[in-house]
């Protein structure tokens, strides 16, 4: 059995841009709820991109909370850290933003660590708004 087997937890979305270099990045809904784009800092990410679609090709997005996935890190991460999206769709340690925690969204918990940005880690997904 594959380490990150799809057990009916990935959903298909449209892409209007080339995401072929963004596999395992965090994505969010575009203005059209059927379309995904790379997530931004503190955004409500809906999942982790599982494939590498070009524009117009279906994106496979791991959306369900409580499952493992690979994700690309935006900085060093330690095991157990709560994660959110940075400005480029990479996972970073969760922090409240300057407006006191509104518009902050957690995406998961780190199950493995990394020392640098652009390394892959394993994350337990948990897509939810934060509570301060």
Backbone torsions as a table, in degrees:
resi	resn	phi	psi	omega
1	UNK	NA	136.3	179.3
2	UNK	-67.6	148.5	-178.6
3	UNK	-61.5	-35.4	-177.7
4	UNK	-122.8	51.3	-177.4
5	UNK	-62.5	139.8	177.7
6	UNK	-81.6	110.8	179.5
7	UNK	-106.2	47.8	-178.5
8	UNK	75.2	26.3	-176.4
9	UNK	-109.8	-0.2	177.2
10	UNK	-103.1	137.8	177.1
11	UNK	-114.1	153.9	179.1
12	UNK	-96.8	137.4	177.3
13	UNK	-134.8	160.0	174.9
14	UNK	-77.8	157.2	172.2
15	UNK	-130.1	134.1	175.7
16	UNK	-104.9	-3.2	179.7
17	UNK	-131.5	164.9	178.6
18	UNK	-77.5	113.9	178.1
19	UNK	-110.9	20.7	-174.5
20	UNK	-65.0	-21.0	177.4
21	UNK	-101.0	14.4	-173.1
22	UNK	-120.9	22.2	176.9
23	UNK	-60.0	135.5	-178.5
24	UNK	71.9	19.4	171.0
25	UNK	-92.9	158.8	176.4
26	UNK	-79.2	139.6	179.6
27	UNK	-125.5	158.7	176.4
28	UNK	-132.8	166.3	176.7
29	UNK	-70.1	142.3	173.1
30	UNK	-83.9	-171.1	178.5
31	UNK	-60.8	-28.4	172.3
32	UNK	-93.6	118.0	-174.9
33	UNK	-60.5	-15.8	179.2
34	UNK	-88.7	-0.5	-175.4
35	UNK	-120.4	139.9	177.9
36	UNK	-113.9	151.5	174.5
37	UNK	-135.1	166.6	178.0
38	UNK	-63.2	137.2	-177.9
39	UNK	-68.5	163.9	177.5
40	UNK	-123.4	172.9	-176.8
41	UNK	-57.7	134.6	178.2
42	UNK	61.5	10.3	-176.6
43	UNK	-78.3	161.7	177.9
44	UNK	-81.7	80.0	177.4
45	UNK	-64.1	139.9	179.9
46	UNK	-101.0	-10.0	-179.8
47	UNK	171.6	-172.4	-179.2
48	UNK	-115.9	127.3	179.9
49	UNK	-65.9	124.9	-175.5
50	UNK	-99.9	-16.7	179.4
51	UNK	-121.9	-168.7	-176.9
52	UNK	-129.5	65.7	-173.4
53	UNK	-75.7	144.5	168.9
54	UNK	-87.4	173.4	-179.0
55	UNK	-55.6	130.7	178.4
56	UNK	88.5	-9.3	178.0
57	UNK	-94.1	142.9	-178.6
58	UNK	-61.4	135.6	174.2
59	UNK	-93.5	132.1	174.8
60	UNK	-97.3	117.2	-173.0
61	UNK	-119.9	126.0	175.3
62	UNK	-80.7	107.5	-171.5
63	UNK	-108.3	-21.8	-172.6
64	UNK	-76.1	135.2	175.1
65	UNK	-76.2	150.0	176.1
66	UNK	88.2	19.2	177.3
67	UNK	-127.1	160.1	179.5
68	UNK	-88.6	147.2	173.0
69	UNK	-153.8	158.3	167.2
70	UNK	-77.2	151.3	173.6
71	UNK	-150.7	149.1	179.2
72	UNK	-86.9	133.7	-178.1
73	UNK	-88.2	148.3	177.2
74	UNK	-102.8	-3.1	179.9
75	UNK	-168.3	-179.6	176.2
76	UNK	-65.9	143.8	-176.6
77	UNK	-138.2	141.5	176.2
78	UNK	-109.0	156.0	179.0
79	UNK	-59.6	134.1	177.8
80	UNK	93.0	-9.3	178.9
81	UNK	-68.3	139.8	171.4
82	UNK	-76.9	140.6	-171.9
83	UNK	-119.0	156.4	172.7
84	UNK	-143.3	178.5	178.6
85	UNK	-88.4	141.9	169.3
86	UNK	-90.1	-172.1	-174.8
87	UNK	-69.7	-10.2	-179.5
88	UNK	-117.8	13.3	176.8
89	UNK	85.7	11.8	176.9
90	UNK	-95.8	153.8	-179.5
91	UNK	-79.6	132.5	176.4
92	UNK	-137.1	166.0	178.1
93	UNK	-59.3	136.0	-178.0
94	UNK	-69.7	134.3	172.7
95	UNK	-138.9	150.5	173.4
96	UNK	-74.3	143.0	178.2
97	UNK	-81.9	177.8	-171.3
98	UNK	-67.3	-14.1	-179.4
99	UNK	-93.9	22.7	172.5
100	UNK	86.8	14.7	173.9
101	UNK	107.0	-7.0	175.1
102	UNK	-74.6	152.6	-178.2
103	UNK	62.6	31.3	174.6
104	UNK	-112.2	132.4	-177.1
105	UNK	-130.3	127.6	175.4
106	UNK	-84.2	148.2	178.7
107	UNK	-118.2	-16.3	179.6
108	UNK	166.9	-171.7	179.9
109	UNK	-126.5	132.5	-178.3
110	UNK	-69.7	126.4	175.5
111	UNK	-101.5	-9.6	174.3
112	UNK	-141.3	166.5	-175.7
113	UNK	-113.3	163.8	171.6
114	UNK	-148.2	159.5	-178.4
115	UNK	-99.8	-19.0	-172.4
116	UNK	-138.3	160.8	171.9
117	UNK	-64.5	156.9	176.4
118	UNK	68.6	20.7	170.6
119	UNK	-102.4	153.7	177.2
120	UNK	-87.2	141.0	172.0
121	UNK	-129.5	168.7	172.4
122	UNK	-100.2	134.8	-177.6
123	UNK	-128.0	141.1	168.0
124	UNK	-90.7	116.9	-173.6
125	UNK	-70.2	143.1	176.3
126	UNK	-160.0	90.5	-175.5
127	UNK	-92.0	106.8	-176.0
128	UNK	-159.7	150.3	173.0
129	UNK	-69.0	150.8	-179.6
130	UNK	-81.5	163.6	172.5
131	UNK	-130.5	125.8	-175.4
132	UNK	-90.2	NA	NA
